Amino acid sequence: MTVKRTHLKILHVIGQLPDATGSGIYLQAMMREAAVCGHENFMIAGIQTGQDVELQGVVPGQCRFVRFDGGDIPFRIPGMTDVMPYPSTRFADLSESDVDTYETVFTRVLTDVVTEFRPDIIHSHHLWLVSSLARRLFPKIPVVATCHGTDLRQFQNCPHLRDRVVSGCGRLSAAMALGASQKQDIEGLYRLPPERVVVTGAGYSDTLFTSGAKPAPRPVQLVYAGKLLNAKGLPWLLKALKTIPAPEWQLHLVGGGSGMEKDECLRLARDLGERVVIHGQIPQKRLAALFKTSHIFVLSSFFEGLPLVVLEALASGCRVVATDLPGVLEVVGDCNVDYISLVRTPRLRKMDQPYPEDLAAFEQDLARALDIQIAGALRRPQIDLAPIEDTLAAFTWSGIFAKVQQVYFKVHSPEHRLHSESKRPPVEKS
């Protein structure tokens, strides 16, 4: 009879900053919940040389960093989106020599940490180069990876890197998807059998994001939280708001970015004068406080995985205006309430690039949805969360980790590992 281990040593791995994007928030949440359940954690992450990271519940002794931009690797961190909320480079722009350097350094760090920490499980984030590398380096350790959606976009944008990615990711012990539609994409792109792709979802902190008394809606307080770039639909959101001079509103713009797209978003925001407050990148605690005093949250994206920020905003008592993306529908598609307005996503040429001829209609649809929710906030600043309590409860971090932990136990079982080894195809050369 096999005795299942209840306490595991888990190595969490991410190739970029662990505190500036949704995937980093997810990783930190998994480490906190794992610690609560008695597991032992260690983390490998990428950071910029000379830059601090803000971690919640993760102590320095549990971390090993790969330093970019002059440390271990000479170039800036390659981002999982082409425009990150911090200085970065694009995977599409890396030379073959750059990619070799990237993998060489991560190979050294992964090998050192695995030798010292001796993990039972490696949990990597993004079905991309580092996850593939971990699988190839440690064939006898169960390696699982969480898809965050941005990796699927990189897979489409960087065909020259696909062989490197699939050579390892196609042999993962398990891939964890944010939703059902993403599971299908993973099975097709990475050639993983359906039984190795598990929908675990993503969550939010129900202790940090809570509702309270809303201020009087004079003006109505709106908030956007995300990267400042075109793929988030931000320019068209700002243009839509320009057509709504009354009733009085104020938009809080939260997020970072870089390059020409960020500059254009900020120009459009400044054109709206004092009606827009530009906050930049802020920590989760400040975002939670801002949500508590806001009436409406807006997500105008053309592409998302599973947007945690929608859950955070709803739990904080905000009305929601969002595009009807598959990830959004998986979160709130069954919520029959008048304080959620879904806007039709324009047709897309690529994963996050709309057809230009559809953008005028998209802008008008956004304006109509904003009108409806602004009017609703004036009538009833406080929304009733009772109809969506079950939806919110299903997406708490403790609930999500319970699903992830089941994946850990399954892939760590001797029976599963023996079966996986017998079924595993030979390593493909990149």
N, C-alpha and C positions, 0 to 999 in steps of 0.2 A: 504493500500500500504506500503510495506517494504522499508525503506531507507537504502541503503548500506553504511556502514562506509568506508570512503576513507583513513582515517588515523588510523593505528592500533598500538597497543603495542605488539611487537614481542620479544619473548624470544628465543634466539639462543643457542643451546646446543651441545657440543661435548665432548666426554669422554677422549680426548687426547690433546696434545699440539695444540694450534690454529695457530701456525706460522711455522711449520716445514714440513708439507706435503701438498699435493694438496687439501685435504678436509679442512684444516685450511685456505688455501688461498681462497677457495670457500666461507667458512663461513664469512671471513672478507669482501669479495666482496659483499655478500648479505647484510651485515650490512651497508656498505657504500652506496650501491644503495638504500636500504630502507630509509636511512636518507635523501637522495636527494629527495625521493618521499614523504617526510613528516612524515614517520613512526617513532615511538619511539622504540629504541632497548635496549636490555640487553643481556649479554652473560654469560653462565656458561661453563667453560672449565677445563680440567685437566692440571696441571703443576707439575714439579718436585720441591720439597722443595729446596729453596735457589737458584732457577734458574729464570732468567728474561725471559720474552717473548717480541717479537718485533711485535707490532700491528700497522697496517696502518689505520688511520681514526677511531680507536676505543679507547676511552678514559678510564682511569682506573675506573672512576665512573660508567661505564657501565658494569663492569665485577665482577664476583665472581668465585674464583678458588677453585677447589678441589686439595689439595696438597698431592702428592704421595711421597713415599720413606722417611718416617719419619714425615710427617705432619699429615694430616687427615687419610691417609692410609699408612700402614707400608711398602708395597712393591712398586717397580717401576711401572710406568704407563704400563698397558698392551697395546701393540700396535695392530693396525688393520692389520698389517703385522707382520710376525714372526721375521723379522729383520727390526728395525726402524732406522732412522738416528740419534738416540740418545739412551742413556741407557734405556732399557725397559725390560719388561717380556712378556711372551706369555700367551694368554688366555688359551691355551691348558694345561699349567702347573699350573694354579691356582687350589687350593683345593676348596672343597665345602665351607669351612669356609672363604677362601679368597673371593670367589664370594659373599657370604653373606655380608662380610665387605664392599666390593665394592658397593653393592646395598644399604646397610644401610646408608653409607655416602652420596651417591648421592641422596637418598631419603630425608635426612635431608636438604641438600643444595637446592634441587629442591623445597621442601615444603616451606622453608624460603623465597626463591626468589619469588615464585608464590604468597605467602601471601603479600609480600611487593610491588612487581612490578605489580601484577594483569594483566598478559598478556591476550591479545585477542587471540593470536596464539602462539603455541610452535613449533618452527622449529628445529628439531633435525637432527644430521648428523650421518649417518651409520644406517642401519637396524640391530641393535644389542642391547646389554643389556640396555644402557641408554635410547634409543628411546622406547624400550618396557616398561621400568620402567615409563617413563613419561606418556605413554598412560594409564597404569594401575592406576597411582596415580591420574590422573586428567581426569576422563571420561567425564566431562562437558566442557572441554576446547578443541578446535580443535587442534590436534597434527598431524603435517606432518613431514616426514623424507626424507632426500635425500640419495639415495644409491650411494656409491662411488666405488663399485666393490670389494673392499677389504673385505667388510662385507659378500659378497656372498662366498668368499673364507673361511672366518672364520666359516661360517655356515656349509661348507663341512668338515672343519678340526676339529670342536668341536661338535660332535653329542650329547654329554652330556649336552650342553647348549641350544639345539634347542627349547625345551619346554619353557624355560624361555623367549627366544627371540620371539617365535611365539605367546605366550600368550598375548603380547602387540602389536607387530608389525603386527600381523594378524588382528588387529582392528584399525589400523591407519585411520585417516580421509583421508589421501592421502599419497602415496609414490611417490617420484619423481625420475625418472630413467634418466641416462645419455644418453641412446640410446634405439632403438627398441629391440635389442637382449636382453639387460638387463631387459627391461620391462617384457619380457616373462619369464626370470629366476625368477624375483620377484614374479610374479603371481603364478608360480609353487611351489617355495620354501616356501613362506609365506602365501599361501592360500588366497591371496587378490583378489577380483573380478577385472576384467579388467578396469572397470570405475574408480577404486580408484588408479590406477597406471598411472601416467602421465609422458610423456617424456618431460623434460624441458632442458636437456643438461647441459653443463658446458661451461665456457667462459674464456676469457683472457682480460687483461688490454690493450686496444688499445691506451691509453695515455702513458703507460710505455714501451710497446714493439712496437717499430717503426723502420723502415728501414732507413739506411743512407749509405754513401759512404763506400764501402768495401776496406780493404787494398789490396795491391798487393799480389797475392797468392804464395808468395815465403817466407816461406812455406804456403801450404794450411792449413787453420785453421779449425780444427774440434772440436766439443764440445759434450760431453755426460753430461746430467744432470739427476740424479736420485739416488736411493739408491745403495750402493755398495754391491750387493748380486747376487747370481746365477740366481734368478727368473727374473732379469733384463737383463739376457744374457750377462752381462759385461765380464766374463772371456773369452767367445768366441769372443766377439768384440775385445778384446785386442790381442787374438791369431790371429785373422784375420788380424789385422793391422800389426802384426809382419811379415806377408808374403808380405807386400807392402813396400819394402825398398825405392822405387822411384816411382813417383816424391816425392819431399820433403813434408812432412806433420808434423803437430804438433797437439796433442790431449789435450784438456782442460777437465780434469776430475772433475766434480762438484757433490758433494753429500756426505752423511755420511752413517754410518752403524755401525755394531758391530759384534764381534765374529770372528769365523774362516773364514767365507765367505768374510768378509771385508778384513781380513789379506791376503787372497789368491788373491783378486782383486788388492790390493796394491802391492803385490809381483810381479804379472804379469805386472803391470804398471811400476814398477821400473826397470824391465828387459828391458823395451824399452828406458831407459835412458832419455836424455834431450828432447826426442820427446813427452813426456807426462808431463804436468804441473798439479799437484794435488792441487786443490783449497779447498777441504773440503766443508762443508755446508756454503753457502753464501746467503745473503738476495736477494730479488727479484730485487732491483735496480742494484746490482752488476751483477746479472745474465743477466738482460736486456742489460747492457753495454757490457758484454762478447758476447752476441748474435750479437750485432751490428758489432763487429769486427771479427766475425767468418763466414766462408763460408759454412760449412756443420754441420748439427745437426744429431746425431745418436740416435735412440731409438731401442734397441735390445731386448726388453722385451718379455717374454713368456706369460705375463698376464697384462692387463691394463683395467681400466674402460673406461673413455673417456680422452685420454692423452692431457691435456691442453698445455703441454710443446711443443707439435708439432705445435699448433697454435701460440704460443709465438715465436717459432723459425722462422716459415714462415713469420709472420708479421715483424720480424726483418731482413728479406731478406736472410735467410739461406736456402740452399738446404737441403733436408731431405732424410735420409736412415732410414727406419723403418720396423718392422715386420708387416705382414698383418693381425693384430688382428682385431676383429669386431669393437672395438672402434676407431682404426686408420682408418678403411675403412669408418666409419660413418663421420669422419672429412674430409678425403682427397680422398676417394674412387672415387669420380666423377671428380677429378682434373686431366685433361689430359695435363700434363706438363712434360717436360723432366728433371725438377730439383727435382722430387720426385721419389725415387726408393723404392719399397716395396719388402721385402724379405719374402719368405714363412716361416711361423712359424713351427717348428718341431712338430711332433705328441706329445701329452701330456698324461702322465699317470694320472696325477692329474691336477688341474687348472694351475699350474705353474711349473710342473716337467716334462721335456721332456724325451722321451725314449733315453737312452744313445747311442743306435746305430744310431740315427738320427743327432747327434751333429756334426760329421765330415762334413756332407753335409751342415748343417746350417752354420758352420764356412766358408765353401767355398762360399756359396751363399752371405754371408755378405761381404766377400772379393771382390767378383765380383761387388756387388752394390757400395761398397766404391770406387773401381777402376773407375767405370763409373762417379760417382759424383766428385771425385778428378779431373779427366780429364775435366769434365764440368766446374769446378771452375777455372781451368787453362785457358780455352778458354774464359769464361765469368764469372768473379767474381761477377758481379751484375746481379741478376735475375729480370725478369719482373713480378711484382705481379698483373698486370692488369687482367690476366685470372682467378685469384682466389680471386679477391676483394669481390665478392658476398659471397663466402664461408667464408672469414674472417669476413665480416660484420655480418653474422648470428650468430657468436659466441662471440660477445662483451659482457661484463658483463651487460651493460644496456639492451641489447636484451634478455639475459638469465633471468634477474630479471623481465622483463615484463611478461614472462611466469610464473615465480614463483609467482608473485603478483596476477596473475589471479587465481592460486590455492588458495592463501590466501583468496581472496574475496569469492571464491566459498565455501570453507569449513566453512567460518565464517558466511555465510548467514543463517538466521534462518530457512529457508526452508530446506537447506542441513543438518543442525544439527538435525532438527526434524526427517528427513528421515533416517539419519544415526543411530539415537538412536533406531528407530523402527526396523532397520535391523540388529543391532549389536548382535552378538552371545554372550552367557555368557562367562565370563572370565575363561580361562583354568588354572588349578592349575599347577604350575611348580614343 
